[in-house]
């Protein structure tokens, strides 16, 4: 499992990521890893915004939780057909690791496209409830903001 961490800047989130990608979520499968419920979503990579991504145009994104059990302070599960801007890190060391499987960096690095803006869907809520990363990013400028 990727660790849950609070981020105050995109630079800090990028430092824990291997890539930032725009994806369209596809089919979801649920299972368990080390006794924890997980969901693996197949995602089509529309664009690599920053960094490097191993594998082809389709990756798997593993998240803690499933539709019945959502982890505390974890990112919301990707919805099939949804478009996302995602900070990812390879899934290594887990019993279900594979070369094409990724985790959402720190459970914080996920924004969902809704109309003309990206809406934060990460679990990055530190004690006290304040969220240091922006709640929304304007679609047209989102890439520039997350890589600056």
N, C-alpha and C positions, 0 to 999 in steps of 0.2 A: 504494500500500500504506500502511496505517496504521502508525505507528511502534510499536515494542515498547518499553514503558516499565514500570518497577517502581512500584507504588503502595503506600503504607503506610496510606492511609485511603480510605474511601468518598467523603469530601469531595473529595479530590484526583482521584479517578476521575470523579466527577460533573463537576468543573470542565473535564475534557477531553471530556465527553459532551454531546450535545444532548438525549438522552432516556434514560429507563430504562423498559423495556417487559417485560411478560410475554407470551411467544409460544409457539405450538405449531409446531414445525418440520415442514415438508412435503417436497416433492420437492427433490432436489439435482441440480445440473448442474456439470460440471467444464469448465474451459477454461484458457487462459493469459492473463496480463496482463503485458505487458512482460517476457516470458520466464519468468515465475513461474507455477507451477501454482496455480490457485484453485478454490474450490468456492463456488457460489452456491446458497443454500438459500432457498426460498420459505417465508415464515413468516406465520402468521395472528396478528395482534395481539389478545391477549385483554384487555389492559389497559395503558394508559399510566400508569405509576406516578409519573413525574416528567418535566418538560420538555415539549417539543413534538416532534411527529412529523408530517412531511409525508406526503401520500398517504392512501390508504384503509386498510381493515382488513387488507390483505395487503402485506407488504414483502419485500424480498430482502436477505439477509445474506451478504456476501462474506467469505470467510476464505482465508488463505494455506494452500496445501496441498490434497491430495486423498487418496483412500483409499490410494494407493500411496506418496505422498510427503508426510510431515508436516514442517512447518517446525520449526526449533529454537526453543524458547521461544514457540511460538504456541498459541493456544487450540485445544482439541480440536474436531473437526468436529461440527456439530450433527447429531443423529440424527433421522431422520424419525419423527414421532410423539412425540418428546420435548418436554417442557415446560421452558421456560427463563426466567430472569430475566436480561435482557441490557442492558448499558450500550452505547448506540449513538451513532455519529457519521455524518453523511452522507458517502457516497463521492463526493468531488469531485476533479477533476483527473486521475483515472485514465482510461485509454482506454475502459473499459467503464462509466463513471459514468452514472447515470440518476437521476431525481428520487426514485424509490422504492427506491433501493439504499443500504444502510448497511454500515458496518464495525463490528466489535466494538471499542469504545474501548480503545486501547493493547494489544490482544490479551488484556487481563486481565479485561474486564468481562462474564464469562459464568458463570452458575450453572445447573445442571440440577436440576430437581425429581426427587427420588427418595424415594418414600414420603412422609414428612412433613417433609422438609428439602431445602434447596437445596445442592448439592455443587459446589464450585469446579471449573470446567473451563477456566480461563484459562491463559495461558502466563507469568504474572507470577512467574517464579522467578529472583530476582537471583543474582549470584555467591555461592557458599556454600550455595545450595540452600534457604535459609529463605524462607518465603512470608509476607509481612506481612499480606495480606488473609486473613480467616478461611477455613478449609477447608470449613466448613459454616455454613448459616444455618437456623434453625428456620423452617419454612414459614409459620407463623402470624405471626411477628414480622419476617420478612425485609424487607417493604416499609418498615417504620418504621426499621429499622437502616440501610438503604442511602440513605434520604433525610435522616437526622438529621445 
